[in-house]
Amino acid sequence: MIRFLVKGLIRDRSRSLFPVLTVSAGVFLTVFLYSFMQGVFGDYVKANAQFDTGHVKIMTRAYKDVADQTPNDLAILGIEELLEQLRNTWEKMIWTPRIRFGGLLDIPDVHGETRSQGPVMGLGVDLLSPETSEIEILNLKNSIVQGNLPQKENEILISGEFANKLGVKLGENATLLSSTMHGSMAMYNFKVVGIVRFGMTALDKSTIIADIRDVQAALDMTDGASEILGYSRDMVYAEDNMMKLAKEFNSKFSKEDDEFSPIMLYLGEQGGLGEYLNLGKSFGSIIVGIFVFAMSIVLWNSGLLNGLRRYGEIGVRLAMGEPKGSIYRRMIAESLVIGIFGSVMGTLLGIAISYYLQYTGIDFSNMMQKSSVLLSNEIRARVTPTSYVIGLLPGIIASAIGTMFAGIGIYRRQTSQLFKELEV
């Protein structure tokens, strides 16, 4: 019977072409939108984990309450001892301290007078230790567009847009004007050895990166850090494991009555990222629901028009004694065949376009010039195993639902009227 139905659909394009194209378009949009939004959510979470939250983050309780202000007067002290404990207790994690700071970056002329200056967002990370993981975590080697990584103390990297704004070149000196963790004035000289471009407006417009030991010296933060970040060694964020880790750490080290005791937060607890993760998980269900509803309506209308065109055929079949249930079931079987063909075609097209955008991306830099969100200017799709199947079942179901509603009219046909209809 399946072969008979397929032959009928192939020979009569008016019964199959429009429904197949409709299902294909819906499945294509479902697969493409799902893959594209997975790329957006994945890029946002990954960028925040790399540059801000880590998979887990340790800071003092007081620092946590005003973390957006980077209050280094509330920073963690005695980090060497704490890091040793962390690395001995949780060996499967990468632990790295960081210092966040702000201030002015002053570029002097040949006479030592100010030539240009601008507000800066600074990041002190471990760049010089042989065992450091920060260069890989921050993807610094691939982000350098001129110069090289710092090789010795008092050398910094500067973002390309910021360097152009200040007119600073490789090898020139730059003076950081900031405040120490004790509130006094800080002035420290650096040498620009590399220019980086991360492809994120929030980082490219005013960022410098220095070795954490230089920043500790500049801000009078000996053996101190703003925060300690933890990453799983495979760099894959597993929320359940990180929640368990944070709970275990806090029960051991954190004290509610001590504002300077350390507290650990996992990624989902920071900056509303938990809501984005939940939205990313439910996004597939949302677009599938919308697709099934919309396509069912379209295919219902298509089925009604098809039923009107086949009015005489159905009448003949009823007059010859074919049961109404049999006709109804065969129409549903036809719709399933159409749904399978359309779903496969739409999935293949959606996967192909998504793979193309996974490697090329779409440049949104003009729309993100004033953005402060840690999101790449070039947004890419991300094909996951779910991308291959997310459109198949909905495409088949939508086609069947549309035909089921449209075919109800078969049961309303009165046999007594068939001969009169057939005479016309």
N, C-alpha and C positions, 0 to 999 in steps of 0.2 A: 504493500500500500504506500509506503514511503517513496518508492521509486515512481509510482504512478502520480503521487502528489507533486514530486519534484519536476517530473516531465511537464505536468500541467502548468506549473508556475513558470517554467522556462519558456514554454510555447506561448503563453499569454502574459506578456510583459506588463500589461495594465494591472494585473493582479499582484505583481511582485516588485516591479521596479521602484515605484514610489515608496511602498512600505520599507523595502530594503534600504533605500537611500535615507529614509527618515531614521530608521534604527541606527544605521551607520553613523549619521551625523550626531545623533544623541550619544552613542557610545564613544565616538571620537572626542566629543567635548568633555565627557566624563573622565576619560583616561587622561586627556591632556591637562585639564584643570587640576585633577588630583595630583599628577606628577609635578606640575608647575608649582602648586602650593606646597607640596612636600619639599621642593627645592627652596622656596622662600622660608618656610618654617625651619628647615634644617640649617640653612645658612645663618639665620638670625640666632638660633640657639648655639651653633658652633662658634660664631664670632664672639658672642657674649662669654662663652666658656673660655675661649682663648685669651681674651683681653680684659675680662672683668670678673666673672663669677667663679671660674674654675668649675670642676664637677662638685667640689665642696670648697668652702672658704672659711678660714679661721680669722677672727678678729676679736677685739675686746668687746665686752657688752656695751660699754659706753660709746665706742666707735660705731657699733652697729646702728645705734639710734640716730646718728647724724652722718652716716657713711657718705651721702651725696656731697657733703662739704669737705671731704678728705681731711678730717681733723687729726693731724699727725701728733698733736699733743696727747691724744688718747690711744696712741699706737701700742703694739705689743712689744715688750722688752724681754730680753733673755731668749731670743729666738733660736740661738744655737743649741741650747739645751732642749728646747721644745721640739726643734727639728730632729734632733737625735732620737728623742722618744717616739716621735711620729714614724720615723723611718725604721725603727726597731720593732714597733708594735704593728704597723700596717705596711708590710714590706711590698705588697702588690700595688701600692700607690706611689705616684711621683709627687713629692712635696717641694714646693719652691716659694721663697718669700718675695714679696714685692713692696715697693714704696710708691704711692701715688702722691703727686705734689703739683702745685700750681705756682705761678709767679710771672715774672717778665724775663724775656730773653733779650739781652742787649748786645747788639753787634757794633763794636768800635771801629773807627776809621784808623788811618795810619798814625794819627796823633793821639789815639787812645780816647777820643771823644765819641759820643754816641752817634752812630751813623743811621741806625734804625733799631727799632725794638717792637715787641709785640707780646701779648699775653700768651702763655704757654701752658700746655697740659703735659706734665712729665710722668715718666714711668721708669722706676729704677728696678732692674731685673738682673739676675745672675748671668752675665755675659762672658766672664773671663775664667770661670772654673772649668777644668777639663771635663768634668762629669755633668755639666749643666744640660738640662733639657729645654731651657727657655728658647734657644735659637730655633729648635724644631717646632716647639709649641706655637710660637709667634710667627713662624714661617719667615724668618728674617732674611735667610739667604736668597729666597726667591723674590723678596720684596725690595731688595736693594737695586736701585736703578743707576746709582753712581757711587764710586768709592768702595769701601769695604767695611766689614764689621770691626768694632773696636778691638784692638789687640793689646792695649795697655791702659793704664788708669787715665782718667780725665779726658776720655774720648767719648763722643756722643754720635748718635744717629739723629737726623732731623727729617721730618716729612717734606716731600717735594713741594707741595703747595705752600707750606710755611717758609721753606727756603727761598722760593721765588718771591714771596711777599716781602721778606726781609732783605733780599738781595745778597744772601750769604752763599759763599762757595766753599768747596772742599779745601781743607787746610786752614781755614780762617778760625779765629778765636770767637767764642761767644761767652757772655757772662750771664749767669743765672742770678736773678734777684728774687729772693723768696724769704721765707721766715723759718727759723728752726723749730723743732718740736717744743722748745721752751719759750717761743714767742719773740725771740730777738731777730734782728735783721741778718739775713744770710746772703753773702755774695761769693760766688764760686766760678772759676774760669774753666771752660771746657774747650776742646778742639773738635771741630766738625770733621769727621772722617768718612761719613756715609750719608747718602740721601735715600730715603725709603718711600715707597708708594704702596699702601695697603689696598687701594681700591675701595676704601670706605671714607666717605666725606668726614664723618665724625673724627677719624684718626688723622686724615691727611691734611686737615686745615691748620693744626697748631700743636703737633706732637713732637717731643724729643724722647729718646730712649738712651739711658745711661746705665753703666754697671751699678748694681745696688750698693757696692762698697763706696763708690764715689758719692752717691746720693746720701748715704749715711754720714759721710764726712761733711758734706755740704750743709746738711740740715741738723747736724749734731744729734744723730740718731744711732749712736754706737750700739751694736747688738740689738737693733730695733727694726721693726718693719710695720707698714700699715696693715698688712694682711699676709696670711700664708695660704696659698692655693694648693689644692690636691687634685690630681688627675689619675684616672685608671691608666694602667700602662698601655693598654690597647687604644686609648683615647676615645673609647666608646662610652657614652653616658648611659648608665643603667640606674634608673631612679630608685628602684627598690634597694639596691646595694648601697647607694649613697645615703638614702634615708636611714638605713640600719647603721651605717658608719657614723653619721652625725649623732644619732641617738647614743651610740656607744661612747663616742668621744665626750659628749656633753655630760653624760652621767659620771665620767671619770675625772674630767678637768674643770668643768664649768661650775661656778658657784653663784647662785642668784643674789646673794648679799654682797658680792664683790664686783663692782662695775669694771674693774680692770682684769677680771678673770676671762680667759678665752672662751669663745663660743663658736661652734661650727654650724654653718648653714649649708644645705645642699642647694644645687642649682635652682630647683623649682621653688625655693623659698625666697629667691632674690629677684627684685625688679619686675615682679609679675610674670616671670618666665613660666611658672607653673600653669598659668592660664593659657599661655601660648602652646605649651606642650599638650594640654588637654584639648585645645581647639584643633591642633594638628591631628590628634588621634581621632577626633569625631568628624573631621572635615570630610573624610571619605563617605561616611554614612549620610552626611547632610546633602552632598551633591548627588549621591545615588537616589536618595528620597525625592529630591527635586526632579531628577531625570525621569524616574519611573512615573511620577505624577504627570509631568508635562508630556512625555512621550505617549502615555496611555491616552490622554485626551486627544492628541494628534492622530494616533492610530485608531482610536474610536471613530473619529470623524471619517478617516480614510476607510474604515470598515463599513460605515454606513453608506458612503458613496459607492463602494465596491458592491455592497449588497443590493443597492438600487440597480446597478448595472447588470448584476446577475439575477435580477428578479425573475426573469423568465426561466433561467436554468434551474433555479431552486424550485420554481413551480412545477416544472416537468418532473424533477426528481421526486417531489412529494406525490405528484399524480401517479407516478409509476410505482408508488408504494414504499419508497425509502423512508424509514422512520425519521422524524424530526431530530431525535437525539443523535442519529448517525450522521446527518448532515452537519449538525452543530459541532460534533466531535471532529469531523474531518476539516471543518473550517479552522478549528483551533489547532489541529495538527499542521495545516498549511501555515498558520501564523508562527508556530514553533520553528518550522523550517526557515521561514523568512527571518525570524529573530536570530537563529543561529548564524545564517549567512551574514546578516547585517552586523551582528555583534563581532564576528571574526574580522570582517572588513574594517569596522570602526576601530577595533582594538589594534590591529596592525598599523593603521594610519596614525592613531594616537601615540603608539609606542615609537614609531619612526620619527614623528615630529618632536616628541619629548627627548629622545636620544640626541637629536640634532641640537636642541636647546641645552641639553646637559653639557655639551662640549663647546658650544659657541656662546650661549647666553644672550640676554637682551640688555643693552646699556640704558640704565635709568639715571645716569649721572646728572643730566639736566634737571631732573625732577627732585634731586636730592642735594642740591647745592647748599641748602640751609638746614639739612637734616642733622640731628644729633644722635640718631639711632645707629647702633652697630650693625649695619646691614650693607653688604657689598653693593657697589654701584652697578655691577653687572650681575643680574639675577639669572640663575640657571634652573632648569627643571631637574628633577631627580627621579629616575626610574627605579622603583622598588618592586619586589615580587608581587605586591598587591596590585601594581599598575597593570599587570598582565591579566588579572582576573576581575578587576573591579567593575568592568563594563559588560562582561559576558552574561551573567545571570540577570542583571537589571534589563538588558536589551531583550532577552528572551521573555522575561516576565511582562515587560511593558507591551510587547507585541501580542502576547496571549491575552492580557487584560483588555486591551483595546478590542480584540476580536470577540472576546466573551461578551462584552457589553453590546457591541454592534450586532452580534448574532442572536441576541434575545428575540429579535423580531421574527425569527424563524418559527418560534412557538406560537406566534400570533396569527400565522397564516391559517386561513380556513379552507379546508379541502373543498367545500361546496362552491368556493369562488374560483377554484383553479381552472375548471373547464371554460368558464366565461373569460378568464384572463388569456387562456391559450387560444381562444378563438380570435383574439385581436391581432 
